[in-house]
Amino acid sequence: MGVYIPKPNRVNQKQARKEGCRTSPAISRKLIIGLLLQGAMGGAACESAEFGTQNFKTIMEQEGIHHLLSGEQKVPLPLGKEKTICLLFSANWSRPCKAFIPQLVQAYNALKDTGQEVEVIFVSFDRDENGFKEHIKGMPWLVVPFDVNLQKTIGNVYKVNQIPSFIPLDVGTKLLAKDAVGLIKDYGADAFPFTKRRQEELKALDETKREGGNLNELFANGIEDSFVYGKGGKICASDLVGKTIGLYFGAHWCPPCRDFTSQLIEAYNDITTNKDQEFEVIFISTDRDFKEFEVSISKMPWPAIPFNSKTRQDLCRIFEVKWIPSLIILGLNGKTVSTNGRELVSSYGARGFPFTEAKILEIETSLMKEKDGLPQQVKDSKHEHILKLDMAKAYICDFCKKRGMFWAFSCDVCGYDLHPTCIEETR
């Protein structure tokens, strides 16, 4: 059994309802009148205005707010004519919000560094001013002054029913990506301008990386130190060309991962001792911190994506990894052979290499032939009970104490197991 990754670096709509924070704001009488006046303009115009910068400016002015905060300074309300304005709804008491803010800061700074005309405006959903002041520490963007009534008003207008919520203005609701927060968590600054079209473009790029077979593109840039070994040393993506590759997603904190790592190490060592078999495993850590990562790779004979590399997160997204341990098998051409490598290694070990459908079919055919050549039950001189032929993924022979796979002679009474080669039938 695996462990589900709730992906602290990804939130979809269903998850957001579960782990996000709901609000129940009330709308002001003054604002209702203003929206009714806008509604008279017609459906399409109303939809555009509802998420427009001018509408936000009007709301603020109606509530008596004529400036925003930038650190200790007061700045005029933005016009939004030259910049993409985005509203961030968040609160210090919300754990999902506190996890999202550093990711948004990183994306925001990257957009600024590349000269993108974008501005974020923070609308607090904090319960008191102390929480508000704590939450805005380190925020590099503009901030709406703290006002509980104002946050309810703005939240109602922009239909905020969960936080964190990130809403780009001056983008029609039909064009806006459904989950801008998740989009930023997955793609960072590349998510800009946060539209459905951009989301579709990014998904298409992921598919190209997943199915295209270009290892340099898959592993970001294939620089010399792309992969590191626990005992020192580095390799690059070009060293993997022409090999069957196992992308191993796991973590030290996960017990099933620790069990599977042992199985994979045994299979890896058996495969790589054969000079005719080109195989490499790349570890993609989902550990919680660098210390856990170091423990994970300390006993692994294969290289890993560096812990501080964004490629770890990208690969989890590209291959849609929801559970660990998970093993994705790439063929000699760099394209996906199997997304069920964990089951194949557990079931067939090194014998399953290169883990293609044809190889598995070959093994199953061979196993059936082996079965035909074995008795259905035996009476062994080393054991008191009848032993029956059974299929086992893995077992330890109670006579030679060596690990066995596939066929075993097992006792239904006491669980005694023997390799077929260890049987000494009683005459």
Salt bridges, closest charged atoms under 4 A:
GLU50 OE2 - LYS159 NZ 2.06
GLU61 OE2 - LYS57 NZ 2.79
GLU119 OE1 - LYS112 NZ 3.61
GLU134 OE1 - LYS137 NZ 3.12
ASP186 OD2 - ARG10 NE 3.48
GLU201 OE2 - ARG197 NE 3.65
GLU201 OE1 - ARG198 NH1 3.09
ASP206 OD2 - ARG317 NE 2.76
GLU211 OE2 - ARG210 NE 3.58
GLU266 OE2 - ARG403 NH1 3.40
GLU292 OE2 - ARG288 NH2 2.61
ASP314 OD1 - LYS310 NZ 2.73
ASP314 OD1 - ARG317 NH1 3.07
GLU343 OE2 - LYS393 NZ 2.73
GLU362 OE2 - LYS359 NZ 3.26
GLU370 OE2 - ARG351 NH2 3.01
ASP380 OD2 - LYS382 NZ 3.04
GLU384 OE1 - HIS385 NE2 3.92
ASP412 OD2 - LYS388 NZ 3.26
GLU424 OE1 - LYS382 NZ 3.98
